[in-house]
Structure formats: structure tokens, C-alpha cells
Amino acid sequence: MTTIIHKPLSKLTITWPLLPDDFILPDDPVEDTDPPLLANGLRQSLVGSPEVMQDALIVSNFALCAAVDDRTICKAPDWMYVQPVQPWPHNYPRRSYTPHTEGTVPFVVMEFLSATYGDEYSVEHTEEIGKCFFYEQVIKVPSYVIFRPHTGRIEVYALESRRYENQNPDENGRYLIPGLNLFLGVWQGTREGRTGYWLGWWNAAGELLLWPEERAEDERQRADRQQQDKELAERLLEQERQRNQELLARLAALGIDPE
């Protein structure tokens, strides 16, 4: 288990104002098609768990905000899960989230690395706040995940004694994410036209949480099996009825009354 090493910390004043309406968020382009697909897959597999979805904010490339020394800082994790979040009171879309003011601290944030990456590991905080420093020292997110889609490598950091500690996986190669009470792991396959490594959720029973269309197909197959079992039981019952009738007919031919 390793710790991310930081430069000496200055005394920071952290506050939680709502993002001003006129604040211009950075519009950084997505480097490739992987992050949106990976983020959607993580969200879709949670749809079948009402207790996880209720009052939750599950977003990707979405502004997570705080003020550091009266300077508004926003980072946009590739995936973020927060629960509970106060209902959005406006008729226009939410564009940012400020912990403590709008709800609790996110349970987990994730970054998906391309071949070249930016400040996902950065602990700089004097001139520019790096993502790692922001998640760890400002927001204090309990779990921080860094995933490399091209290699399948996953790093899970847990906030322990105010520092991120690199966690070891369990015997199945998965990581428990507190708050969701689900295990995060990597699987390999083809979905949505993409073949490669994916992130997925497993429950305590070791079952991979399925996407809605997978659940629908699983339920269809289960219904088909139940129908086949029913038809088989009915055929067996009819065969048994016919055998009984044949036996009664033979007994009657012999002058034997089965009664």
C-alpha cells in the first residue's frame, strides 16, 4: 500500500459557495470516445438498484466546485457518485455541484486516463490546484479511482489519515467502494461497439450488475426457461394420465375392478 506524497501544505481557507451563474466553465474537448462509454456503462449498471439511484447525483465530466482562498475552483471528474443530493429547484439543467451546500461529499470520483494525461496525479496547489490535491485535501472524497482503459489497469485510493492510500484488491481483483457498498472491478468484452476493458460493479454475492438491456435479456431467458419447465411438467402430467388410463383399460379387460 502506497501513499501519494505531497508538497508541504499551506494553510488554505476552503468554503462552499454555489457556483455563480456567470461563471464560465472550461469546455475541454474529450480526447477519445472511451470516457463517455465507460461512464455510461457504470451508471447503467446501477439503474436496477433503486436504493443506489434514489436521491443520487451520478454524472460524468461535471463540475465539482469549492472555493479555495476565495478563488472558485472546479474540476470535472470523468465519473462521480453523490448521495444524497438536495433536489434541483430550477427548471434549467444543473451544471455544477458544491458539497456541503447542495448535499454530501461524493462517495467516489473517477478519472479515465488516455495515452497522455493531465493533472490526475497532480498535487500542485500553489499556482494551480491539481485534481488529486483537490479531491483529497479540498473536497476530501473518500475514494478516488484512476483507470487506464487501454491497459485495464485500475488504481483505487482511499482517504486514510487525510491522505490517499493506494488500496489492494480482494481475492477477486475487486475493490469495495464504501457508501455504494458495491465492489468495483474490471471486465473485458464488447459493448456499444467498443471492445476492450470496462469497469463494472459487483454485489456482495459476487454477481456482476447488468445493464438494462442485459437485465431485460436475462429476464426474457428466465421467463423462457420457466415456460419450458411449465410445458415439460404439463407433458409429463399428460403422459402420466395416459398411462393411468391405459392401466385402467387393461384391468377392466381382465375383469378387475381397481376400486
Accessible surface in RSA format (square Angstrom, percent):
REM  Atomic radii and reference values for relative SASA: ProtOr
REM  Chains: A
REM  Algorithm: Lee & Richards
REM  Probe-radius: 1.40
REM  Slices: 20
REM RES _ NUM      All-atoms   Total-Side   Main-Chain    Non-polar    All polar
REM                ABS   REL    ABS   REL    ABS   REL    ABS   REL    ABS   REL
RES MET A   1   128.63  66.6  63.78  42.2  64.85 154.4  51.42  43.7  77.21 102.3
RES THR A   2    87.31  62.1  82.63  83.8   4.68  11.2  75.67 101.6  11.63  17.6
RES THR A   3    47.89  34.1  31.26  31.7  16.64  39.6  19.17  25.7  28.73  43.4
RES ILE A   4    26.37  15.0  20.29  15.1   6.08  14.6  25.85  18.6   0.52   1.4
RES ILE A   5   140.60  80.0 122.63  91.4  17.97  43.3 123.88  89.2  16.73  45.4
RES HIS A   6    23.83  13.0   1.24   0.9  22.59  57.8   2.43   2.5  21.40  24.9
RES LYS A   7   109.49  53.4 103.34  63.4   6.14  14.6  73.97  66.6  35.52  37.8
RES PRO A   8   127.78  93.1 105.73  96.4  22.06  80.2 117.75  97.2  10.03  62.4
RES LEU A   9    72.98  40.6  40.86  29.2  32.12  80.7  41.17  28.9  31.81  85.6
RES SER A  10    62.16  52.5  45.87  61.2  16.29  37.5  48.31 102.9  13.85  19.4
RES LYS A  11   195.44  95.3 166.95 102.4  28.49  67.8 114.05 102.7  81.39  86.7
RES LEU A  12    34.00  18.9  16.62  11.9  17.38  43.7  16.62  11.7  17.38  46.8
RES THR A  13    79.29  56.4  75.58  76.6   3.71   8.8  46.99  63.1  32.30  48.8
RES ILE A  14    46.82  26.6  23.65  17.6  23.17  55.8  23.65  17.0  23.17  62.9
RES THR A  15    58.04  41.3  56.11  56.9   1.92   4.6  53.09  71.3   4.95   7.5
RES TRP A  16    60.97  24.5  49.66  24.0  11.31  26.5  34.58  18.4  26.38  42.8
RES PRO A  17    63.07  46.0  49.08  44.7  14.00  50.9  59.83  49.4   3.25  20.2
RES LEU A  18   104.37  58.1  91.38  65.4  12.99  32.7  91.38  64.2  12.99  35.0
RES LEU A  19    18.70  10.4   2.33   1.7  16.37  41.1   3.72   2.6  14.98  40.3
RES PRO A  20    62.08  45.2  50.95  46.4  11.13  40.5  62.08  51.3   0.00   0.0
RES ASP A  21   129.39  90.6 102.84 102.4  26.55  62.8  38.36  90.3  91.03  90.8
RES ASP A  22   122.90  86.1  98.15  97.7  24.75  58.5  50.41 118.6  72.50  72.3
RES PHE A  23    57.81  28.9  49.80  30.8   8.01  20.9  54.98  33.3   2.83   8.1
RES ILE A  24   155.26  88.4 135.67 101.1  19.59  47.2 138.95 100.1  16.31  44.3
RES LEU A  25    46.25  25.8  32.84  23.5  13.41  33.7  32.84  23.1  13.41  36.1
RES PRO A  26    92.62  67.5  62.23  56.7  30.39 110.5  74.05  61.1  18.57 115.4
RES ASP A  27   139.61  97.8 112.51 112.0  27.10  64.1  37.07  87.2 102.54 102.3
RES ASP A  28   105.63  74.0  92.94  92.5  12.70  30.0  30.17  71.0  75.46  75.3
RES PRO A  29   118.47  86.3  97.33  88.7  21.14  76.8 108.39  89.5  10.08  62.6
RES VAL A  30    79.15  52.1  49.25  44.6  29.90  72.0  54.56  47.4  24.59  66.7
RES GLU A  31   124.85  71.7  85.51  64.7  39.34  93.7  49.64  96.0  75.21  61.4
RES ASP A  32    51.40  36.0  37.18  37.0  14.22  33.6  40.60  95.6  10.80  10.8
RES THR A  33   103.96  73.9  99.10 100.5   4.86  11.6  78.50 105.4  25.46  38.5
RES ASP A  34    15.18  10.6  15.15  15.1   0.03   0.1   1.66   3.9  13.51  13.5
RES PRO A  35    25.20  18.4  24.36  22.2   0.84   3.1  24.85  20.5   0.35   2.2
RES PRO A  36    68.49  49.9  57.84  52.7  10.65  38.7  64.24  53.0   4.25  26.4
RES LEU A  37    44.46  24.8  43.18  30.9   1.28   3.2  43.73  30.7   0.72   1.9
RES LEU A  38     2.13   1.2   0.23   0.2   1.90   4.8   0.67   0.5   1.46   3.9
RES ALA A  39     4.16   3.8   2.97   4.6   1.19   2.7   3.26   4.6   0.91   2.4
RES ASN A  40    63.33  43.7  57.86  55.9   5.47  13.2  20.46  49.2  42.87  41.4
RES GLY A  41     2.30   2.8   0.00   N/A   2.30   2.8   1.42   3.9   0.88   2.0
RES LEU A  42     0.19   0.1   0.00   0.0   0.19   0.5   0.15   0.1   0.03   0.1
RES ARG A  43    88.40  37.1  88.40  45.1   0.00   0.0  23.94  32.7  64.46  39.1
RES GLN A  44    44.75  25.0  44.75  32.7   0.00   0.0   7.20  15.3  37.55  28.5
RES SER A  45     4.36   3.7   2.52   3.4   1.84   4.2   2.21   4.7   2.15   3.0
RES LEU A  46     0.00   0.0   0.00   0.0   0.00   0.0   0.00   0.0   0.00   0.0
RES VAL A  47    60.01  39.5  47.17  42.7  12.84  30.9  47.17  41.0  12.84  34.8
RES GLY A  48    42.43  52.3   0.00   N/A  42.43  52.3  16.58  45.5  25.84  57.9
RES SER A  49    16.92  14.3  14.92  19.9   1.99   4.6   2.95   6.3  13.96  19.6
RES PRO A  50    98.34  71.7  90.73  82.7   7.61  27.7  96.68  79.8   1.66  10.3
RES GLU A  51   120.96  69.4 104.59  79.1  16.37  39.0  68.20 131.9  52.76  43.1
RES VAL A  52    10.59   7.0   9.73   8.8   0.86   2.1  10.59   9.2   0.00   0.0
RES MET A  53    46.60  24.1  35.48  23.5  11.12  26.5  35.60  30.3  11.00  14.6
RES GLN A  54   119.61  66.9 109.92  80.3   9.69  23.1  33.96  72.3  85.65  65.0
RES ASP A  55    86.59  60.7  66.52  66.2  20.07  47.5  17.97  42.3  68.62  68.4
RES ALA A  56    27.91  25.7   0.07   0.1  27.84  63.3   0.07   0.1  27.84  73.8
RES LEU A  57    22.59  12.6  21.79  15.6   0.80   2.0  22.59  15.9   0.00   0.0
RES ILE A  58    12.03   6.8   1.46   1.1  10.57  25.5   1.46   1.1  10.57  28.7
RES VAL A  59    28.84  19.0  21.63  19.6   7.21  17.4  28.64  24.9   0.20   0.5
RES SER A  60    52.13  44.0  34.86  46.5  17.27  39.8   5.95  12.7  46.18  64.7
RES ASN A  61    90.96  62.7  71.08  68.7  19.88  47.9  19.67  47.3  71.29  68.9
RES PHE A  62    29.38  14.7  26.75  16.6   2.64   6.9  29.28  17.8   0.10   0.3
RES ALA A  63     8.38   7.7   4.75   7.3   3.63   8.3   5.01   7.1   3.37   8.9
RES LEU A  64     0.00   0.0   0.00   0.0   0.00   0.0   0.00   0.0   0.00   0.0
RES CYS A  65     1.68   1.3   1.68   1.9   0.00   0.0   1.68   4.2   0.00   0.0
RES ALA A  66     1.58   1.5   0.00   0.0   1.58   3.6   1.55   2.2   0.02   0.1
RES ALA A  67     4.69   4.3   4.69   7.2   0.00   0.0   4.69   6.6   0.00   0.0
RES VAL A  68     2.63   1.7   2.43   2.2   0.20   0.5   2.43   2.1   0.20   0.5
RES ASP A  69    77.30  54.1  56.84  56.6  20.46  48.4  31.00  73.0  46.31  46.2
RES ASP A  70   132.53  92.8  99.68  99.2  32.86  77.7  31.88  75.0 100.65 100.4
RES ARG A  71   105.68  44.4 101.23  51.6   4.46  10.6  61.52  84.1  44.16  26.8
RES THR A  72    41.96  29.8  26.00  26.4  15.96  38.0   8.37  11.2  33.60  50.8
RES ILE A  73    16.68   9.5  14.44  10.8   2.23   5.4  16.68  12.0   0.00   0.0
RES CYS A  74    22.93  17.3   3.77   4.2  19.16  45.0   3.77   9.6  19.16  20.7
RES LYS A  75    27.38  13.4  23.70  14.5   3.68   8.8   9.60   8.6  17.78  18.9
RES ALA A  76    34.75  32.0  26.99  41.7   7.76  17.7  26.99  38.0   7.76  20.6
RES PRO A  77     0.95   0.7   0.35   0.3   0.60   2.2   0.35   0.3   0.60   3.7
RES ASP A  78    27.39  19.2  24.64  24.5   2.74   6.5   1.40   3.3  25.98  25.9
RES TRP A  79     2.00   0.8   2.00   1.0   0.00   0.0   0.79   0.4   1.21   2.0
RES MET A  80     0.72   0.4   0.72   0.5   0.00   0.0   0.72   0.6   0.00   0.0
RES TYR A  81     1.11   0.5   1.11   0.6   0.00   0.0   0.00   0.0   1.11   1.4
RES VAL A  82     0.00   0.0   0.00   0.0   0.00   0.0   0.00   0.0   0.00   0.0
RES GLN A  83    36.24  20.3  33.67  24.6   2.57   6.1   7.91  16.8  28.33  21.5
RES PRO A  84    82.35  60.0  81.56  74.3   0.79   2.9  81.77  67.5   0.58   3.6
RES VAL A  85    16.35  10.8   6.62   6.0   9.72  23.4   7.80   6.8   8.55  23.2
RES GLN A  86   104.31  58.3  99.10  72.4   5.21  12.4  35.47  75.5  68.84  52.2
RES PRO A  87   121.62  88.6 100.96  92.0  20.66  75.1 112.27  92.7   9.35  58.1
RES TRP A  88    84.46  33.9  58.23  28.2  26.23  61.6  58.31  31.1  26.15  42.4
RES PRO A  89   106.77  77.8  64.54  58.8  42.24 153.5  76.80  63.4  29.97 186.3
RES HIS A  90    85.88  46.9  66.56  46.3  19.32  49.4  39.43  40.6  46.45  54.0
RES ASN A  91   155.81 107.4 110.52 106.8  45.29 109.1  48.01 115.5 107.80 104.2
RES TYR A  92   107.36  50.1 103.07  58.6   4.28  11.1  91.93  69.1  15.43  19.0
RES PRO A  93   116.03  84.6 100.07  91.2  15.96  58.0 110.25  91.0   5.78  35.9
RES ARG A  94    39.26  16.5  22.79  11.6  16.47  39.2  11.67  15.9  27.59  16.7
RES ARG A  95    91.02  38.2  83.88  42.8   7.14  17.0  57.87  79.1  33.14  20.1
RES SER A  96    11.72   9.9  10.12  13.5   1.60   3.7   0.00   0.0  11.72  16.4
RES TYR A  97     0.00   0.0   0.00   0.0   0.00   0.0   0.00   0.0   0.00   0.0
RES THR A  98     0.13   0.1   0.13   0.1   0.00   0.0   0.00   0.0   0.13   0.2
RES PRO A  99     0.00   0.0   0.00   0.0   0.00   0.0   0.00   0.0   0.00   0.0
RES HIS A 100   110.20  60.2  73.76  51.3  36.44  93.2  51.99  53.6  58.21  67.7
RES THR A 101    51.39  36.6  35.42  35.9  15.97  38.1  32.52  43.7  18.87  28.5
RES GLU A 102    17.86  10.3  17.85  13.5   0.01   0.0   8.74  16.9   9.11   7.4
RES GLY A 103    15.68  19.3   0.00   N/A  15.68  19.3  13.24  36.3   2.44   5.5
RES THR A 104    51.98  37.0  42.60  43.2   9.38  22.4  22.40  30.1  29.59  44.7
RES VAL A 105    26.57  17.5  23.68  21.4   2.89   7.0  23.68  20.6   2.89   7.8
RES PRO A 106     0.00   0.0   0.00   0.0   0.00   0.0   0.00   0.0   0.00   0.0
RES PHE A 107    47.26  23.6  47.21  29.2   0.04   0.1  47.25  28.6   0.01   0.0
RES VAL A 108     0.00   0.0   0.00   0.0   0.00   0.0   0.00   0.0   0.00   0.0
RES VAL A 109     0.00   0.0   0.00   0.0   0.00   0.0   0.00   0.0   0.00   0.0
RES MET A 110     0.00   0.0   0.00   0.0   0.00   0.0   0.00   0.0   0.00   0.0
RES GLU A 111     1.09   0.6   1.09   0.8   0.00   0.0   0.00   0.0   1.09   0.9
RES PHE A 112    10.56   5.3   0.32   0.2  10.24  26.6   0.46   0.3  10.10  28.9
RES LEU A 113     3.35   1.9   0.17   0.1   3.17   8.0   1.34   0.9   2.01   5.4
RES SER A 114    24.01  20.3  13.84  18.5  10.18  23.4  13.83  29.4  10.18  14.3
RES ALA A 115    96.14  88.4  59.71  92.1  36.43  82.9  70.73  99.6  25.41  67.3
RES THR A 116   100.95  71.8  95.53  96.8   5.42  12.9  79.10 106.2  21.85  33.0
RES TYR A 117   107.92  50.4  75.56  43.0  32.36  84.2  41.57  31.2  66.35  81.8
RES GLY A 118    60.16  74.2   0.00   N/A  60.16  74.2  37.58 103.1  22.58  50.6
RES ASP A 119    33.79  23.7  30.20  30.1   3.59   8.5  20.78  48.9  13.00  13.0
RES GLU A 120    17.23   9.9  17.23  13.0   0.00   0.0   0.00   0.0  17.23  14.1
RES TYR A 121    62.52  29.2  54.08  30.8   8.45  22.0  53.15  39.9   9.38  11.6
RES SER A 122    31.19  26.4  19.78  26.4  11.40  26.3  20.44  43.5  10.74  15.1
RES VAL A 123    23.97  15.8  21.83  19.8   2.14   5.2  21.83  19.0   2.14   5.8
RES GLU A 124    44.67  25.6  43.35  32.8   1.33   3.2  29.68  57.4  15.00  12.2
RES HIS A 125     8.76   4.8   2.49   1.7   6.27  16.0   1.38   1.4   7.38   8.6
RES THR A 126    99.66  70.9  67.47  68.4  32.18  76.7  61.90  83.1  37.76  57.1
RES GLU A 127   151.93  87.2 129.89  98.3  22.04  52.5  48.61  94.0 103.32  84.4
RES GLU A 128   110.00  63.2 108.67  82.2   1.33   3.2  39.45  76.3  70.55  57.6
RES ILE A 129     2.88   1.6   1.02   0.8   1.86   4.5   1.02   0.7   1.86   5.1
RES GLY A 130     1.18   1.5   0.00   N/A   1.18   1.5   1.18   3.3   0.00   0.0
RES LYS A 131    32.81  16.0  32.81  20.1   0.00   0.0  12.82  11.5  19.99  21.3
RES CYS A 132     0.00   0.0   0.00   0.0   0.00   0.0   0.00   0.0   0.00   0.0
RES PHE A 133     0.14   0.1   0.14   0.1   0.00   0.0   0.14   0.1   0.00   0.0
RES PHE A 134     0.00   0.0   0.00   0.0   0.00   0.0   0.00   0.0   0.00   0.0
RES TYR A 135     0.00   0.0   0.00   0.0   0.00   0.0   0.00   0.0   0.00   0.0
RES GLU A 136     2.28   1.3   0.00   0.0   2.28   5.4   0.00   0.0   2.28   1.9
RES GLN A 137    21.12  11.8  17.77  13.0   3.35   8.0   2.83   6.0  18.29  13.9
RES VAL A 138     2.27   1.5   0.00   0.0   2.27   5.5   0.00   0.0   2.27   6.1
RES ILE A 139     1.92   1.1   0.00   0.0   1.92   4.6   0.00   0.0   1.92   5.2
RES LYS A 140    98.22  47.9  92.13  56.5   6.09  14.5  70.71  63.6  27.51  29.3
RES VAL A 141     0.00   0.0   0.00   0.0   0.00   0.0   0.00   0.0   0.00   0.0
RES PRO A 142    52.65  38.4  49.96  45.5   2.69   9.8  50.59  41.8   2.06  12.8
RES SER A 143     3.47   2.9   3.47   4.6   0.00   0.0   0.00   0.0   3.47   4.9
RES TYR A 144     0.14   0.1   0.14   0.1   0.00   0.0   0.14   0.1   0.00   0.0
RES VAL A 145     0.00   0.0   0.00   0.0   0.00   0.0   0.00   0.0   0.00   0.0
RES ILE A 146     0.42   0.2   0.12   0.1   0.29   0.7   0.12   0.1   0.29   0.8
RES PHE A 147     0.00   0.0   0.00   0.0   0.00   0.0   0.00   0.0   0.00   0.0
RES ARG A 148    52.38  22.0  52.38  26.7   0.00   0.0  15.86  21.7  36.52  22.1
RES PRO A 149     5.52   4.0   3.19   2.9   2.33   8.5   3.19   2.6   2.33  14.5
RES HIS A 150   113.65  62.1  85.91  59.7  27.74  71.0  64.16  66.1  49.48  57.6
RES THR A 151    88.26  62.8  66.63  67.6  21.63  51.5  70.47  94.7  17.79  26.9
RES GLY A 152    12.58  15.5   0.00   N/A  12.58  15.5   2.29   6.3  10.29  23.0
RES ARG A 153   131.40  55.2 122.36  62.4   9.04  21.5  47.17  64.5  84.24  51.1
RES ILE A 154    25.98  14.8  13.59  10.1  12.39  29.9  13.59   9.8  12.39  33.6
RES GLU A 155    10.14   5.8   8.63   6.5   1.51   3.6   6.12  11.8   4.03   3.3
RES VAL A 156     4.59   3.0   4.51   4.1   0.08   0.2   4.51   3.9   0.08   0.2
RES TYR A 157    12.22   5.7  12.22   7.0   0.00   0.0   1.14   0.9  11.07  13.7
RES ALA A 158    21.85  20.1  21.85  33.7   0.00   0.0  21.85  30.8   0.00   0.0
RES LEU A 159    49.46  27.5  24.14  17.3  25.32  63.7  24.19  17.0  25.27  68.0
RES GLU A 160    67.55  38.8  62.26  47.1   5.30  12.6  34.32  66.4  33.23  27.1
RES SER A 161   112.69  95.2  74.66  99.6  38.03  87.6  50.74 108.1  61.95  86.8
RES ARG A 162   183.70  77.1 176.77  90.1   6.93  16.5  57.62  78.7 126.08  76.4
RES ARG A 163    71.40  30.0  71.40  36.4   0.00   0.0  20.68  28.3  50.71  30.7
RES TYR A 164     0.00   0.0   0.00   0.0   0.00   0.0   0.00   0.0   0.00   0.0
RES GLU A 165    32.27  18.5  32.27  24.4   0.00   0.0   2.65   5.1  29.62  24.2
RES ASN A 166    39.06  26.9  38.43  37.1   0.63   1.5   1.85   4.4  37.21  36.0
RES GLN A 167    42.19  23.6  35.65  26.1   6.54  15.6  10.39  22.1  31.81  24.1
RES ASN A 168   106.31  73.3  85.86  83.0  20.45  49.2  25.01  60.2  81.30  78.6
RES PRO A 169    64.74  47.2  46.89  42.7  17.84  64.9  46.98  38.8  17.75 110.3
RES ASP A 170    49.45  34.6  29.98  29.8  19.47  46.0  34.15  80.4  15.30  15.3
RES GLU A 171   162.63  93.4 116.48  88.1  46.16 109.9  70.83 137.0  91.81  75.0
RES ASN A 172    87.46  60.3  59.93  57.9  27.53  66.3  10.31  24.8  77.15  74.6
RES GLY A 173    38.12  47.0   0.00   N/A  38.12  47.0  23.99  65.8  14.13  31.6
RES ARG A 174    48.44  20.3  47.38  24.2   1.07   2.5   3.67   5.0  44.77  27.1
RES TYR A 175    20.99   9.8  17.80  10.1   3.19   8.3   7.70   5.8  13.29  16.4
RES LEU A 176    93.73  52.2  74.67  53.4  19.06  47.9  74.67  52.4  19.06  51.3
RES ILE A 177     0.08   0.0   0.08   0.1   0.00   0.0   0.08   0.1   0.00   0.0
RES PRO A 178    75.65  55.1  72.60  66.2   3.05  11.1  74.07  61.2   1.58   9.8
RES GLY A 179    33.84  41.7   0.00   N/A  33.84  41.7  13.04  35.8  20.80  46.6
RES LEU A 180     8.70   4.8   0.00   0.0   8.70  21.9   1.55   1.1   7.14  19.2
RES ASN A 181   107.14  73.9  95.93  92.7  11.21  27.0  25.39  61.1  81.74  79.0
RES LEU A 182    14.82   8.3  14.82  10.6   0.00   0.0  14.82  10.4   0.00   0.0
RES PHE A 183    47.80  23.9  47.80  29.6   0.00   0.0  47.80  29.0   0.00   0.0
RES LEU A 184     0.00   0.0   0.00   0.0   0.00   0.0   0.00   0.0   0.00   0.0
RES GLY A 185     0.15   0.2   0.00   N/A   0.15   0.2   0.15   0.4   0.00   0.0
RES VAL A 186    48.00  31.6  20.98  19.0  27.02  65.1  20.98  18.2  27.02  73.3
RES TRP A 187    55.27  22.2  47.84  23.2   7.43  17.5  51.21  27.3   4.06   6.6
RES GLN A 188   122.60  68.6  92.82  67.8  29.78  70.9  26.13  55.6  96.47  73.2
RES GLY A 189    21.95  27.1   0.00   N/A  21.95  27.1  21.95  60.2   0.00   0.0
RES THR A 190    83.99  59.7  62.83  63.7  21.16  50.4  48.09  64.6  35.90  54.3
RES ARG A 191    40.60  17.0  37.26  19.0   3.35   8.0  22.16  30.3  18.44  11.2
RES GLU A 192    97.00  55.7  60.18  45.5  36.81  87.7  15.99  30.9  81.01  66.1
RES GLY A 193    83.02 102.4   0.00   N/A  83.02 102.4  38.61 106.0  44.41  99.5
RES ARG A 194    23.71  10.0  19.67  10.0   4.05   9.6  17.20  23.5   6.51   3.9
RES THR A 195   105.41  75.0  76.06  77.1  29.36  70.0  60.30  81.0  45.11  68.2
RES GLY A 196    13.96  17.2   0.00   N/A  13.96  17.2  13.96  38.3   0.00   0.0
RES TYR A 197    67.31  31.4  67.31  38.3   0.00   0.0  30.38  22.8  36.93  45.5
RES TRP A 198     2.16   0.9   2.16   1.0   0.00   0.0   2.16   1.2   0.00   0.0
RES LEU A 199     7.43   4.1   0.17   0.1   7.26  18.3   0.17   0.1   7.26  19.5
RES GLY A 200     3.75   4.6   0.00   N/A   3.75   4.6   3.75  10.3   0.00   0.0
RES TRP A 201     0.00   0.0   0.00   0.0   0.00   0.0   0.00   0.0   0.00   0.0
RES TRP A 202    20.00   8.0  20.00   9.7   0.00   0.0  12.92   6.9   7.08  11.5
RES ASN A 203    37.40  25.8  35.67  34.5   1.73   4.2  15.77  38.0  21.63  20.9
RES ALA A 204    95.89  88.2  62.76  96.9  33.13  75.4  63.31  89.2  32.58  86.3
RES ALA A 205    82.72  76.1  41.21  63.6  41.50  94.4  54.55  76.8  28.17  74.6
RES GLY A 206    39.84  49.1   0.00   N/A  39.84  49.1  19.63  53.9  20.22  45.3
RES GLU A 207   105.94  60.8 100.64  76.1   5.30  12.6  40.74  78.8  65.21  53.2
RES LEU A 208    63.88  35.6  49.25  35.2  14.63  36.8  49.25  34.6  14.63  39.4
RES LEU A 209    30.07  16.7  24.05  17.2   6.02  15.1  26.27  18.4   3.80  10.2
RES LEU A 210    54.71  30.5  51.29  36.7   3.41   8.6  51.40  36.1   3.30   8.9
RES TRP A 211    12.45   5.0  12.45   6.0   0.00   0.0   4.44   2.4   8.01  13.0
RES PRO A 212    42.06  30.7  36.42  33.2   5.64  20.5  37.86  31.3   4.20  26.1
RES GLU A 213    83.39  47.9  72.53  54.9  10.86  25.9  56.61 109.5  26.77  21.9
RES GLU A 214    54.61  31.4  48.58  36.8   6.02  14.3  22.27  43.1  32.34  26.4
RES ARG A 215    56.96  23.9  56.09  28.6   0.88   2.1  37.70  51.5  19.26  11.7
RES ALA A 216    58.49  53.8  49.76  76.8   8.73  19.9  53.06  74.7   5.43  14.4
RES GLU A 217    70.98  40.8  68.15  51.6   2.83   6.7  40.20  77.8  30.78  25.1
RES ASP A 218    47.45  33.2  45.19  45.0   2.26   5.3   6.07  14.3  41.37  41.3
RES GLU A 219   101.44  58.2  97.20  73.5   4.23  10.1  28.21  54.6  73.23  59.8
RES ARG A 220   122.57  51.5 116.14  59.2   6.43  15.3  67.24  91.9  55.32  33.5
RES GLN A 221    74.39  41.6  73.06  53.4   1.33   3.2  14.67  31.2  59.72  45.3
RES ARG A 222   103.02  43.3 103.02  52.5   0.00   0.0  36.94  50.5  66.08  40.1
RES ALA A 223    54.26  49.9  48.35  74.6   5.90  13.4  49.89  70.3   4.36  11.6
RES ASP A 224    56.13  39.3  54.41  54.2   1.72   4.1  14.99  35.3  41.13  41.0
RES ARG A 225   118.29  49.7 117.78  60.0   0.51   1.2  59.72  81.6  58.57  35.5
RES GLN A 226   110.71  61.9 104.34  76.3   6.37  15.2  37.88  80.6  72.83  55.2
RES GLN A 227    88.67  49.6  85.95  62.8   2.72   6.5  36.86  78.5  51.81  39.3
RES GLN A 228   111.94  62.6 107.56  78.6   4.38  10.4  35.77  76.1  76.17  57.8
RES ASP A 229    92.20  64.6  86.79  86.4   5.41  12.8  27.74  65.3  64.46  64.3
RES LYS A 230   118.32  57.7 111.59  68.5   6.73  16.0  63.32  57.0  55.00  58.6
RES GLU A 231    71.62  41.1  70.62  53.4   1.00   2.4  18.71  36.2  52.91  43.2
RES LEU A 232    83.55  46.5  83.55  59.8   0.00   0.0  83.55  58.7   0.00   0.0
RES ALA A 233    57.14  52.5  49.48  76.4   7.67  17.4  53.17  74.9   3.97  10.5
RES GLU A 234    92.17  52.9  85.78  64.9   6.40  15.2  40.50  78.3  51.67  42.2
RES ARG A 235   129.08  54.2 125.17  63.8   3.91   9.3  61.39  83.9  67.68  41.0
RES LEU A 236    97.28  54.2  94.04  67.3   3.24   8.2  94.44  66.3   2.84   7.6
RES LEU A 237   128.76  71.7 124.90  89.4   3.86   9.7 128.52  90.3   0.24   0.6
RES GLU A 238    67.04  38.5  64.98  49.2   2.06   4.9  38.74  74.9  28.30  23.1
RES GLN A 239    83.67  46.8  82.15  60.0   1.52   3.6  25.48  54.2  58.19  44.1
RES GLU A 240    75.81  43.5  75.81  57.4   0.00   0.0  31.69  61.3  44.13  36.0
RES ARG A 241   109.96  46.2 106.50  54.3   3.46   8.2  63.95  87.4  46.01  27.9
RES GLN A 242    82.99  46.4  82.48  60.3   0.51   1.2  16.12  34.3  66.88  50.7
RES ARG A 243   128.83  54.1 124.47  63.4   4.37  10.4  63.92  87.4  64.92  39.3
RES ASN A 244    71.61  49.4  70.29  67.9   1.32   3.2  19.40  46.7  52.20  50.5
RES GLN A 245    94.32  52.7  88.23  64.5   6.09  14.5  32.00  68.1  62.32  47.3
RES GLU A 246    92.41  53.1  87.95  66.5   4.46  10.6  35.73  69.1  56.69  46.3
RES LEU A 247    93.24  51.9  93.24  66.7   0.00   0.0  93.24  65.5   0.00   0.0
RES LEU A 248    90.25  50.3  87.48  62.6   2.77   7.0  87.76  61.6   2.49   6.7
RES ALA A 249    62.26  57.2  48.82  75.3  13.44  30.6  57.32  80.7   4.94  13.1
RES ARG A 250   145.78  61.2 139.83  71.3   5.95  14.2  61.89  84.6  83.89  50.8
RES LEU A 251    40.57  22.6  40.57  29.0   0.00   0.0  40.57  28.5   0.00   0.0
RES ALA A 252    70.49  64.8  49.20  75.9  21.29  48.4  53.66  75.6  16.83  44.6
RES ALA A 253    90.54  83.2  47.00  72.5  43.54  99.0  60.00  84.5  30.54  80.9
RES LEU A 254   132.31  73.7 102.65  73.4  29.67  74.6 108.40  76.1  23.91  64.4
RES GLY A 255    69.47  85.7   0.00   N/A  69.47  85.7  36.60 100.4  32.87  73.6
RES ILE A 256    86.17  49.0  79.60  59.3   6.56  15.8  83.32  60.0   2.84   7.7
RES ASP A 257   108.36  75.9  83.71  83.3  24.65  58.3  40.56  95.5  67.80  67.6
RES PRO A 258    74.90  54.6  35.74  32.6  39.16 142.3  43.79  36.2  31.11 193.3
RES GLU A 259   187.26 107.5 125.72  95.1  61.54 146.5  64.54 124.8 122.72 100.2
END  Absolute sums over single chains surface
CHAIN  1 A    14943.7      12099.9       2843.8       8338.8       6604.9
END  Absolute sums over all chains
TOTAL         14943.7      12099.9       2843.8       8338.8       6604.9
